[in-house]
Amino acid sequence: MARFDLSDAEWTIISPLLPGAEGKKNGRPRPDDRKVLNGIFFVLRTGTPWRDLPERYGPYTTAYNRFNRWAKKGIWLRIFEALAAKSPQSLQLIDSSIIRAHQHAAGGKKGGPDNAIGRSRGGLSTKINAVVDEAGMPVRIALSQGQSSDKTVAPPLIEALEPGRDLVADRGYDARALIDLVESRGGRAHIPTCRDRKVQRSVDPALYRQRNLIERFFNKLKHFRRIATRYDKTARNFLAAVLLASTRIWMRFESTT
């Protein structure tokens, strides 16, 4: 087994979540799912171009077409959500991380759909917005342009979470509307106020230190070189890559607990 291939335990976790192995229109069976997935994860982990995929994973076109086609159908999202649904979400932690866009990603056609690439202090970039649980496992993920405010992206993420839970965030999420949103859903927001506000909110230091869980998640995510630098021109495919990397993090967690 190659270094980045799925272990037997990981394959046992993900295989029931894959779509049925229906044949193609010409009646031929679908290429081996495990070999194709191993090829996709090799590209995500190493950052290698699809064309340079080692021959042991089969034709690179098979791996790329599977990745692209299932991204369009939302299959990678459904697989991630199936694993994320196992989280009790006793505690929710939200944050974002900037990803530099490679020149290949920044060269997409202009005037098309939003590709979630914007110009931030470091140049053209994308922001990954995520929520993790009390074990540091991802439960919700969204993309936005690099210069976008965390406050504008947070509401749809919060609304998709389990209600009645505590939410922890840094000062970048200090907005009365977000605090009211969490409280309206039966939870409590632990968000320190910006230093220039007259009335300051206190946050339990021990609870606030739990934010290291989401920082560690982003660190694990960026071990996947195709996530640490964005090469995909479309937001759909880059989000699919992030979801797949997050799925692999979930599989490792499930296979060791």
C-alpha positions in Angstrom: 0.0 0.0 0.0 1.4 3.4 -1.0 1.9 6.1 1.6 -1.3 8.1 1.0 -3.6 5.2 0.1 -6.7 4.5 2.2 -6.2 2.0 4.9 -8.6 -1.0 5.3 -10.3 0.8 8.2 -10.7 4.0 6.3 -12.1 2.2 3.3 -14.6 0.4 5.5 -15.8 3.8 6.7 -16.2 5.5 3.3 -17.2 2.7 1.0 -20.9 2.5 2.2 -21.2 6.2 1.5 -20.3 6.0 -2.2 -23.0 6.0 -4.8 -24.0 2.6 -6.3 -21.5 1.2 -8.7 -23.8 1.4 -11.7 -22.3 0.6 -15.1 -21.6 3.1 -17.8 -23.9 3.6 -20.8 -21.9 1.0 -22.8 -22.4 -1.5 -20.0 -18.9 -1.6 -18.7 -18.5 -1.6 -14.9 -17.2 1.5 -13.1 -13.4 1.5 -12.5 -12.4 0.3 -9.1 -13.6 2.9 -6.5 -10.8 2.3 -4.1 -8.0 2.7 -6.7 -9.7 5.9 -8.1 -10.1 7.4 -4.6 -6.5 6.6 -3.7 -5.5 8.5 -6.9 -7.6 11.5 -6.0 -6.2 11.6 -2.4 -2.7 11.3 -3.8 -3.2 14.5 -5.9 -4.8 16.3 -3.0 -2.1 15.3 -0.5 1.0 15.9 -2.7 -0.3 18.8 -4.9 0.9 17.0 -8.0 -0.9 17.9 -11.3 -3.5 15.5 -12.5 -1.4 14.6 -15.5 1.4 13.4 -13.3 -0.6 10.9 -11.3 1.4 7.7 -11.0 0.4 4.9 -13.3 -0.5 2.6 -10.4 -3.7 4.6 -9.9 -4.8 4.1 -13.5 -5.4 6.8 -16.1 -5.3 10.3 -14.7 -8.4 11.1 -16.7 -10.4 8.5 -14.7 -9.4 10.1 -11.4 -9.9 13.7 -12.6 -13.2 12.9 -14.3 -14.5 11.2 -11.2 -13.5 14.1 -8.9 -15.0 16.7 -11.3 -18.2 14.8 -12.0 -18.9 14.0 -8.4 -18.1 17.6 -7.4 -20.8 18.8 -9.9 -23.3 16.3 -8.5 -22.6 17.3 -4.9 -21.5 13.8 -4.0 -18.4 14.9 -2.1 -20.5 17.2 0.0 -23.0 14.5 0.8 -20.2 12.1 1.9 -18.7 14.8 4.1 -22.1 15.7 5.7 -22.8 12.0 6.4 -19.6 11.8 8.5 -20.1 15.3 10.1 -23.6 14.2 11.1 -21.9 11.9 13.7 -20.7 14.9 15.7 -22.7 15.7 18.8 -21.6 19.4 18.4 -21.6 19.9 22.1 -19.4 22.9 21.5 -19.0 24.8 18.2 -15.9 26.8 17.2 -15.9 29.0 14.1 -13.0 30.6 12.3 -11.5 31.2 8.8 -8.1 30.7 7.1 -6.7 32.5 4.1 -5.5 30.4 1.1 -3.2 31.9 -1.6 -4.6 31.4 -5.1 -2.0 30.1 -7.6 -1.8 31.9 -10.9 -3.6 28.9 -12.6 -6.6 29.4 -10.3 -6.6 33.2 -10.8 -6.7 32.8 -14.5 -10.3 31.8 -14.8 -12.7 33.5 -17.2 -13.9 36.9 -16.0 -17.6 37.6 -15.9 -18.5 34.1 -14.9 -19.9 32.8 -11.7 -18.3 33.8 -8.4 -15.0 31.8 -8.1 -14.5 32.8 -4.4 -11.2 34.5 -5.3 -10.6 38.0 -4.0 -7.7 40.4 -3.4 -6.5 40.5 0.2 -3.3 41.8 1.8 -1.3 38.8 0.5 -2.6 39.0 -3.1 -5.3 36.9 -4.8 -6.7 34.5 -2.2 -9.7 32.4 -1.0 -10.9 32.2 2.5 -12.0 28.8 4.0 -14.6 29.3 6.7 -15.2 26.4 9.0 -16.9 25.2 12.2 -15.5 22.4 14.3 -16.8 20.5 17.3 -15.4 19.9 20.7 -13.0 17.2 19.3 -11.8 19.6 16.6 -13.7 17.7 13.8 -15.2 19.8 11.0 -19.0 20.0 10.8 -19.6 22.9 8.4 -17.4 24.5 5.6 -17.9 27.4 3.2 -15.7 29.4 0.9 -15.5 33.2 0.4 -13.3 35.7 -1.2 -10.0 36.4 0.6 -11.0 40.0 1.6 -14.5 39.1 2.8 -15.5 39.8 6.4 -16.0 36.8 8.7 -19.1 38.5 10.0 -20.8 38.3 6.6 -20.1 34.6 6.0 -20.9 33.4 9.5 -24.8 33.6 9.5 -25.4 30.8 7.0 -22.9 28.6 8.7 -24.4 29.2 12.1 -28.0 28.6 10.8 -26.9 25.2 9.5 -25.6 24.1 12.9 -27.3 22.2 15.7 -29.3 24.7 17.8 -28.9 25.2 21.5 -25.1 24.9 21.5 -22.3 27.3 22.7 -20.4 29.0 19.9 -16.8 30.2 20.4 -15.1 32.7 18.1 -12.5 35.4 18.1 -13.0 39.2 17.9 -13.5 39.0 14.1 -17.0 37.8 14.8 -17.9 40.5 17.3 -21.3 41.6 15.9 -24.5 42.1 17.8 -26.4 40.4 14.9 -24.3 37.2 15.2 -24.7 37.1 19.0 -28.5 37.6 18.7 -28.6 34.8 16.1 -26.9 32.3 18.3 -29.1 33.3 21.3 -32.3 33.1 19.2 -31.4 29.5 18.5 -31.1 28.7 22.2 -27.3 28.9 22.4 -24.7 31.2 23.9 -22.0 33.1 22.0 -18.6 33.3 23.6 -17.0 36.1 21.5 -14.8 38.8 23.0 -15.5 42.4 22.1 -13.2 44.5 20.0 -11.0 46.7 22.1 -12.4 50.0 20.9 -15.9 49.2 22.3 -17.1 51.0 25.4 -18.8 48.0 26.9 -16.6 44.9 27.0 -17.8 41.3 27.2 -15.8 38.8 29.2 -15.2 35.3 28.0 -14.1 32.3 30.1 -10.4 32.0 29.4 -10.5 28.2 29.6 -13.3 28.0 27.1 -11.7 30.6 24.8 -8.5 28.5 24.7 -10.5 25.8 23.1 -10.1 27.8 19.9 -6.8 26.0 19.4 -9.0 23.1 18.1 -10.0 24.9 15.0 -6.4 26.2 14.5 -5.3 22.6 14.6 -7.9 21.6 12.1 -6.7 24.2 9.6 -3.2 22.9 10.2 -4.2 19.4 9.3 -6.1 20.6 6.3 -3.1 22.4 4.9 -1.1 19.2 5.1 -3.0 18.6 1.8 -0.9 20.7 -0.6 -3.7 21.1 -3.0 -5.5 22.9 -0.2 -2.6 24.9 1.1 -2.4 26.5 -2.3 -5.5 26.8 -4.5 -5.0 25.5 -8.0 -8.6 25.0 -9.0 -10.2 27.7 -11.1 -13.8 27.0 -9.9 -15.0 27.5 -6.4 -17.0 24.3 -6.8 -13.9 22.1 -7.4 -11.8 23.8 -4.7 -14.6 23.3 -2.2 -14.9 19.7 -3.2 -11.1 19.3 -2.5 -11.5 20.9 0.9 -14.5 18.6 1.7 -12.5 15.6 0.6 -9.6 16.5 2.7 -12.0 17.1 5.6 -13.5 13.7 4.9 -10.1 12.1 5.2 -9.6 13.8 8.5 -12.9 12.3 9.7 -12.0 8.9 8.4 -8.7 8.9 10.3 -10.5 10.0 13.5 -13.2 7.3 13.1 -10.7 4.6 12.4 -8.7 5.4 15.6 -11.5 5.8 18.1 
